[in-house]
Amino acid sequence: MSVDTFFAAIKNGAWHSIDELSNQLAISTVKLEELSRFLSNRGLIKYEEKNHRIKIQPIWTLLPTEEEQKIPKNIIANFVIPPHISIDIQSTHISNMSNVEVEVTLRLDNKIREVAIEV
């Protein structure tokens, strides 16, 4: 079982029983419980040990699907920003706060308004 397969199985945000997922993913319940505790401690999922169920944390349901990931975004710029320099490209402000040059590839995404780069 891959991590991608695991998250694909729980991405709907609903509660899933450990037994159900164990069968679906062909993994032992012991291993799945171990994985669930690990991911829960890191804030990726909610794990109710008492009820033997898990669900993905709501913030992670916003991750793009495989189909969305395969759609290439248009590259509109590729450039190097010298140390401690800021530039503006259309409505996007980009700052290099580091002490080294940073190469940036700007892709089309109308939700980004500012990018700060620190190495």
Helices and strands as residue ranges (DSSP letters): H 3-10, E 16-17, H 18-25, H 29-41, E 45-48, E 53-56, G 58-62, H 66-70, E 75-81, E 85-89, E 92-96, E 102-107, E 114-117
